[in-house]
């Protein structure tokens, strides 16, 4: 969670908006109400905490893609 939050903030400082909004179905309100979860949650919640939604869409230019990738690389160097 800390790394994800730091990455999102780092991207924001470069005017790149990224977000986190994935909630595993079994922990969502509807999932808890209408579904059921069997066994142990060994992976879903942990992996969901790593997800970042990057600003990539159908019309993004190659230059914009390179910019996003470059800032992410800069974060991890």
Secondary structure, DSSP 8 states (H G I E B T S, - for coil): -HHHHHHHHHHHHTT---B-----GGGSHHHHHH----S--SSHHHHHTT--B----TT--HHHHHHHHHHHHHHH-
